[in-house]
Amino acid sequence: MYLNIILANSLISPEIGLLFWTTLTFLILLILLRKFAWKPILNAVKSREENIDNALNAAKKAQEDNAKLQESNKEVLKEARAERDNMIKEAKELKNQMVNEAKKVAEVETDKIRKAAITDIQNEKNAVMDDLKKQVANLAVDIAEKIMKENLSKDENQKKLISGLVDDIKIK
Amino acid sequence: MEIKKRFWQILIGVIGLSLFFIIPISLIETGGEKPHNEETNHNKTDKKFNATALIFDHIGDAYSWHLFTKNGKHVAVPLPIIVYSNSTGLNVFLSSKLEHGHHYNGFYIAQEGEYEGKIVESSGNVHNNHGITAEITEQESHSETAVTRPIDFSITKNVFEMFLSAFLLLWIFISVGRSYKKRGVTSAPKGLQGFIEPIILFVRDDIARPNIGEHKYQKFMPYLLTVFFFIWVNNLMGLIPFFPFGSNVTGNIAVTLVLAAFTMLITNFSGNKNYWKHIFATPGVPVPLRIIMIPVELIGVISKPFALMIRLFANITAGHIIILSLVSMIFIFKSIYIAPVSIAMGLFMSMLELLVAALQAYVFTLLSALFIGLAVEEGHH
């Protein structure tokens, strides 16, 4: 009885009507969906994927560029530092040089001044000595006059005196 | 907001569709007043609950959409009947004309015999020769008259639900297709588009691409997507137990036969030299052995889609049978206390069927893609 029901129920015997309508429905569905749904959707999805791929590639490239830029920045910075160090070094050298030169100049100048001073002193001394000599000579003459006036009466004394004076003068 | 709007649109659509059928329903109710022999017999059998009959009635096709039975009267949504007979030509009328064993234009629904549950035509010629009028023929037992089966293109329950699913699919996917045009390709998918797109991508990236191959899959995408969503939506609609859903479309052998036939035709028409060479001159097989190999390979051409047909049919029908059996338990035991068990198990089965609905759509599409992939594969030998 159950088998009868199954067989009669068209469960496993396809009906021509349903076969026909299924074929028709499915074909129409396939054609319409292909034109109005699947093609636009799949194309849109594909182009979006391409967009995303492009964007990702661009981002990757930008990152690489950025990395390169940073690298070059570092290089520039390094160079700048070296330049700065160099400049400081040069400046120091220049300073030292200047200081040394100044010292030398100063030494020379002081030398000159000292020499001039020495010369001046010498001249002064000479002048003073000349003056002194003149005065001493005058004094000696005065003294001699006085002595002459007092001791010239004795001959020996005269001789002694004169030779003594003469000796003194020669020494000077 | 968008989804809420959509929801209301669907609700209004369903209510509108139901209203469209309420007037014919009331017509049947008044039309079926006078008692018939068949009906009283039916009432008697109704008292003794027959689960098998109920289940097979529900999973089979029908000419009208039975909603419920009230005081022994069937309340059903009538559907158009289109039959072509050799004697009367093309006949188009509503199934309400055949309710309760009524005859119309010589057509009636057979209650027994080879064509049980189908529209048959009593061949009037035999009786005319005997001088018996058509009126008497109707009164008499059917076994005495020769019955023939007209060519039946009726919009049955399954056909009707299939149309509904087709409209639903067209509506969903054309609107999604439009939203791509409207929104452009650079913005992220939204709403229905966001729900559908991952599924389409799944079919493309996990079914078509690996099985058919990177260079050839695009040609077959429309078929694979259509068959996937057609099966899935019909499976899901079959799980909703209210009008206008609940019909066992994908559990009908005719529907699965057509779908499997599509796969078979596409497979064989896109088969390349390599594919046919494998069938008629399998590489590495000695020539005398081809006598055995060729029939085996040709059986394979048929058996692959045949398995597709049986798999989908059996899975979906089995699901419907199990859920209906669980509900029938209440009536078999004639106890309300069995209801919690029935409902709990029915709920569990429904959940499982939700999975099966998607799984069978996936399996059918996957195997279709696999068969197509084998047919378009380039030789590696």
Interface residues (C-beta under 8 A of the other chain):
Chain A: Y2 I5 I6 A8 N9 S10 L11 I12 S13 P14 E15 I16 G17 L18 L19 F20 W21 T22 T23 T25 F26 I28 L29 L30 L32 L33 R34 F36 A37 W38 K39 P40 I41 L42 A44 V45 S47 R48 N51
Chain B: T52 A53 F56 I59 G60 D61 I82 E114 Y115 E116 G117 K118 I151 D152 F153 S154 I155 T156 N158 V159 M162 F163 A166 L169 L170 F173 I174 V176 G177 R178 Y180 K181 V185 T186 I196 E197 I200 L201 R204 Q218 M221 P222 Y223 L225 T226 F230 N252 I253 A254 V255 L257 V258 L259 F262 T317
